[in-house]
Amino acid sequence: MGKYETAIPFINSITSDEDGKLWIADGKQCMTQLEIKDAVNILNSYTIEGELNEIRCLNKNKIYFTSSTKVLCLSRKDNIKMLKDFAPINVFTIHLSRGNEIIVGTDLRETETTKDQPVLIRLAFDGKIIQVYKNQSRQLLTRDIVRCCTTLKDGTICYLDSSYSYMICWICCPYRQQWNNSVEVQWEHFYQF
């Protein structure tokens, strides 16, 4: 174990690929691939239009990331493909599920109304929308941003709606069940630090 330093002033998101390389986003417009051996070596750097929020790696050939209103994919062939644009809704967090889906969490802080806006979206890897969870009567989102999300083995989505929240929301929904008003939503107290 060692401590390594880099000249990159701010790291907003981090992930790793199958080769053990690190990928970082600076929260602005730069995504960098790093190799850590005796020091931190920059292997590749990519600049995108818009703000980089979060990055995730599915395999060594593709990096998925969010930028403003978009979900994008960088292939190792150095081309960036937009999978989906949710304008005017901003997307924030992203998770790659075991069920081969992209789970997207939204940032509704700058939208006029957050009552019936999409909060979480399940996407296929080609960008096709599989399922949308809306904030009906603020049932899913008490603040206005999904900070992070993940899925359980059965497809249940778990997420935090604030960095200051001490609660986790569980959307208890069987894998690929169609959205309806009877989907069970549970809020559970989490750890208080």
N, C-alpha and C positions, 0 to 999 in steps of 0.2 A: 504494500500500500504506500502511496506517495502523495505528495501535494504538488500540483502543477498550476502554473499561472499562465495566463494569456493576456495579450494586449487588448482584447475585445472588452470595451468598457461596460457593456450591459448584456446579460444573457436573459432572454425572456422565456425560452422554452428549450428543452433538450430531449433528445431521443438517441437510440443507437440502432445500428443495422446488424445484419447477420454476420458481417465480417468483423464486428467489434469496433467499428468506427463510430465516433460521436458526431451528431449533427446538432447544431445550435442555431437558434434564431435570436437576433439582437433586438427584437421588438420594433424594429423600424423596417428596413428593406433588405437586409442581408441574411442569408442562410449559408452556414459554413460547415464543411465536413472536416473533422479533425481526427488525427491519429495520435494516440498517446503511447510513447515508448519511453525513451529517456527524457523526452521533452514533449511539448505540445507542437505538433506539426500540422499546418493548414494544408489540406490536400486539394480542396475545391472550395470555391466561393461563388454564390449565385445572388444576383440582385434582382428583385422583383418590383413591379409597380405596386404601390400600396403598402400597408402596414402588415408585418408578419405577426400573427398572434400565437399560434401553436403549431408544432410539427410532430408528426408521427411516422414511423417506418413500419411497413408491412413485411417487406423482404429487401434484399440488397439491391433490388432494381427500381424501387419506387418509394418516394417520400411524399406523404400527404400533408397538406398544411392549410391553414385558414388565413385569409387576408381580407380585411374589411368585410365585404358582403359575400365573398367567394370561398369555395372549397376548391383547391387546386392540387395537382399531382406533378411532381418532378420525376422524370424517368432518368435513368443513368445514361440515356442517350442525349442528355442535356437539353431536353425540351420540356417546357412547362405547359400542361394542359389544364384548362379550366373545366372542372367537372360540373359545377353548379354555381349560379349567381342568385342569391336570395334577396337582391336589392328590393326594397330599401332596408331590409332587416340585416343587421350586422351579425356575423357569426364569430364565435370566440373560441370555444374549445372543440376538440375533435378526439374521437376514440375509434380505434379499429377493433371490431369485435371478433370473437371466435367464430361467429356465424357469418363471417365474410361480409360484414356491413360496416359502413362508416356512420358513427353516431356523432351528430353535430349539435352543439349547445349554442344558443343565441345570446346576444347582448342587446337588450331592449332599452337601454338607458337613454338612447337618443331618439326613440320613436315616440310619436305623439300619444298613442294609446298602447297599453300592454295587455289589455283585457283578453282579446282573442287572437293574439299573435302566436306564431310558432315558437315553442320553447326548445323542443328537442325534435330532431329529424333523423330518421333512418334512411341512409342512402345505399344503393348498390355501388360497387366500385366503378361503374360506368357513369355515375352521377344521377341515375334514375331514382326518383323518390319512392321509397317503399312505404313509409309511414310518417305521419306528422302528429306530434302531440302539441295541442294548443293550450294556451293559458286561460282556459275558460273560468271566469270568475276568480282569477288569481289562485286557482286550485294548485297549479304546478309551480309557480314562481312567486315567492313573497317579496323578493327584491327584484331587480330587473336584469340579472345576468346569471347564466350558468357558468360557474367558474371552472368546474372540472366534472368529468363524467367517466363512467366505466360500465361494463356489463358483467353480469354473472353468467355462469355456464348455461342457464336456462333462457337467457335473453333478457332477463330483468335489467333495467337500466337503473343505476344509482348515480346521483349527482349532488353537488353542493351548489346552492344558489347565492353564496356570498363567501368571501374569504373570512368574514367575521362570524359566520354561521356555526352554531354548535349542533346543527341538525343535518341529517342526511335524508334525502327523499328517495324512496324506492317506488318506481313505477312497476308494479307487479303485473306484468303483461307477458303471457306466453310468447315465445319466439314467433314473430311475424303475425301475431293476432291483429286483426284489423281494428283501427281506432273506433271506439264508440264511447258513449258517456258512462258505461259501466266499468271501465278499466279502473282497477283498484289502485289508489295512490295512498301511500303510507309515509308519514313523517316520523322519524325516529330521532330521539336525542342522541347526539354523538358525544365524543369526549370534549370536556372543557379543559383547556390548558391554562 
